[in-house]
Amino acid sequence: MRSSDLPKRISRRLINEICTGALVGGQHVGAQQVADRFGVSRTPVREALNILEEQGLLIRQENRGYFITDELPESLSDLLDDGPDEEADGYQKLADDWLVDRVPEEVTEQFLRQHYGWTKSKVNEVLVRASREGWAERKEGYGWRFLPVAKTPEAFDEIYRFRLAIEPVAMLEPGFELDRKVLSEQREIQERMLEVDVSAVPAESLLENGAMFHEELIKLSRNPFFHMALVRVNRMRRLMEYRAKIDYERLVGQCTEHLEIISLLEEGEVAEASYLMRRHLSGALKRKSPVAWTWAAGKKP
């Protein structure tokens, strides 16, 4: 992977986020914030932002930086058709192999280079992303360790039952406090997902938006332990969900339910929103059958 490809890959990720509503019209896009999020330096990020400015997706304001344009092109998803995202392919390959135990729990970068035929820079990029998404960590001294993730249907059932136990209750915490700005941002993201052609958007971007919705709402409980627990279990289920076939019809229903929860909170009907959150998660648990998840993992039922 040539280093010159990095700005293009960063620009593609940002386009993904615009497509799914994670970035919306008028929103500021800071170079350092993007660099921190993607685990890269500011230099390729600045190049990526220049690319998006040339494509008409960003507007640069003097002394203020870049902002998402309010008038996005209807053919936005076509900008993703300029070639495969090789880093994503490598990341997904490693994730798939970890899910089905084709790689050991502890590895070295040299092992991964030889095993996959990757360059040193590609190994580093994939591991940095795995670390950022919570399922790999650098060992003290030398090498890397892959962390436990949900690999079985039983683990998924346990995760969703745990979420059923904490997410509705978090809304009823004494410290729960509505944040209109957070609700407005999440409404924009969910509405944007209903407007775009989601079949043209990478599955991981769609799933990330769903996880972000739940994590932002649970933060409103002002109880950090609820939020920490949800982030952790979301990371554990993320890899398996990336492998599952996206049900786009169900995705529309999910976004609609998210918007209903937001509306109830905006109206101050917190108890009703808590009840709807429980029903929402219960429905998700019923849909994730053992056969479906076993199939998604590439294993025989």
N, C-alpha and C positions, 0 to 999 in steps of 0.2 A: 504494500500500500504506500504510494508516494505521499510525502508530507504535503504536497500541493493539493492533494485531494481533500485534506481535512476541512478547509473552509467550505467546500461544496457539501460535505457530509453534515457540517453544522447547519448550513443554510437549509438543507433538506429536513433536518429535525425541527427547525423553527417553522418551516412551512407546514409540517405535520401538525404542530401545535396551533397554528393559525387555522388550519382546516377543521380541527376539532373544537375550536373555541377556547383552548387554553390560553391563547393570546388573542385579544380582541381589538377592534378599531379604537385608536386613540391611546392605547396602552404604551407606556414607556418600556423600551428594551435596553437595559444597561449592559454594556460589554462585560464588566466585571461579574455581574450577576450570572450571565450566560456562561462565562468561563468557569465560575465556581460550580455551576450546576452540571456542566458537561465534563468537568475535570480536565480542562485544557488551559492554555495560556491566552492572554488577551489578543495576541497578534492574529491567530487564525479566526478568532471571533470577529475582530474588526473587519477582516477580509470578507467574512460571511455576511456581515451587516451591509457591506458595500454591494455585495451581489444582490441582496434583497432590495436595496435601494434602486439598483439598476433595473430590477424586475418590477418596480413600482409598488412593492409591498411595504416598504418603509419610507418615512419622510425624516430627513435630518434637519433639526432645528439648531441654529447657532447657540452654542453655550448650554444646550439642553440635551443633546444627543438624539437618538433615534426613537421614532414612534410608529406604531402600526397605522397604516393609512385607514381612513374611515370608509373608503370606497374600494373594496377588494374585488378583483376580477372574478367573474362567474366561473372561468376555467382554471381556478386556482389549483385544483388537484392535478391538472395537466403538467404543472411545473415539476411534479414528482416523477414524471416519466422520462427523465433524461439519463437513465441507466440504473443499474442495481446498486444498492447500498451495501458495499462489501463488508463494512464493519458490522452492520446488523446481521448479515449472513453468518459471519464468524461468531458473533455473540450468541446467536440462536443455536448454532451448531454445538458450542460448548455447553449452553444451557440444556439442550436436548440430551447430550451425553451424560451430564450430571444427574438429570432426572431419572434416567434408566440405568445408572450405575456403570457406564462405560468408561468413566475416568475415576481414578482413586480420589479419596478425600483430600489428600495432600499432594501437591505437585510443585514442580519448579518451572520457571519460565522456559528453561532449556527443554524440558520434557514436552511442553506444549508446542514449542517450535518444531521439534522433531515429529511429534504425533500428528500435527495438522499441516505441517509444511508452511507455517506462517513466518513472517518476518518478525524481528524483535519488536519493531514499532507496533505491529498489529497485535501481537501478544499483549503488549502493555496497554493498548487501547481497550481491548476486550476485557482484561482483568480490572482495569480502572472502572469500567462501566459496571461489571459484576459487583465490584466493591461498593460502588455508589448505590446500586439497587439492593444491597443488603445480603447477598448470598455468597460472598467471597471476602476473605480478609488476608492481609499480608502477615505471615508468621514472624515472630521475633527472630531476627537473624537472617533467615534464608527461606525462600519458598512461599507458597500460598496454601491456604486452607479453604475448602468449600464448606459452607455452613448448611445446617439442616433446612430443608424446604419440604413443603407438602408434596409427597410423591404418590400418595394412595388415595382412593375414594374415601376411606375411613378418616384420613387426616383432613380432607375437605369438609366432611360432615362435622368434625370436631371444631374446625375453625368457624364455620357458619353458626354452630350452636353457641360458641363463645361470643361471636359478634351479636347474636340475638340477646345474649345476657348483658352486654355492656352498652350497645349503641342506643337502644330506646331509653334505658335507665339514665344514661348520661344527660339526656335532655331534661330529666326531672331533678338533676342535681341542684342543691340550694344556690350554687354559684352560677348556674346557667344564665347567660346574658346574651341577648340578641345583638348581632352586629350587622347593621343594614348594609354596610359596604361589602362584607363577606357574602351575604345573601345575594346582593346585586351581581357580584362577580360570578357566583355559581349559577345564577339564573342565566346570565349571558352565555356561559359555557354550554349549559344544557340546551338552551334554545338554538345555539349555533350547531350543535350536533344533530338537531332535528332538521336543520336547513341544508346541510351539506350532503353529498353523496358518500355516506359512511363506508360503502363497499370499496371505495377508492382510497380509504385511509388505513394505514397500518394498524393491525389489531392492538399492538401495545399502546398506541396513542389513545385509542378508545378506552382501553382498560385503565390506563393511567388517569383519565378524566373521571372515571367512575370512582376509583379509589380516592382521588383528591376530594370529590364531593363529600364522601363519608368522613374523611379525615378533617376537613375544614369544619364540618358541623360538630364533630365531637369535641373540637377545640373550644367551642362555645360553652362547654360545661365548666371551663376554667379549672378543671381537674387534670393536671398534666399526665397522671397515670393512665387515665382512659385513652388519651391520645397516644402515648407511648406504646400501649398494648396494641392498639389498632394498627399503628404503623408497622409494628413487628409482624403481626399475623398477615397483613396485606403483602409484605415482602415474601413471606413464606409461601403464599398461594400464587404469587404473580407468575412464576415460571410455568406452572401447570396451566394456568388460564391462557397464557400466550399460545400454548400448543392446541388448545381446544378450538373447535370450529365455531366462529362467531355466528350467533343467530341474530341477524340484522333486524328481523321483525321484533324479536324480543328486546333488542337494544333500544328501539323506539319506545317500547313500553316502559323500559327502565328509566329513560330520560323523562318520560311523561310523569312517572311516579316521583322522580326526584323533584320535578317542578311543583307537583302537588304538595310535597313536604315543605318546600321553600315557601309556597303561598300560605300555608297554615302558620308557619313561623312568622312571616311578615304580618299576618293578622293577629299575632299574639296568641294563637291557639296551640300552645306548646304541648299540652297533654294529647291533643288530637294528632299532632305531628309525631309524637312519640309512638302512639298506637299505629300510625301509618308506617313508620319506620320498622316496627316489629313485623307488620304484615308484609312489607317489602322484602325484608331479609328472609322471612319464612318462605315466601314464594321462591326466592333464589335457592334456598336449601333444597326444596322439593324438586326443582328442575335439574339440579346437578346430581344425576343418578350415578351409582357406581359403575354401570356399564359405560356410560358416556365418558366418565373420567378415566376409566381404564383404557378405553379406546384412544383417548387423547394422549395418554402416556405411552402409547405404542406397545402396550402389553395385552396379553390375552385375558379376557374376563375369567 
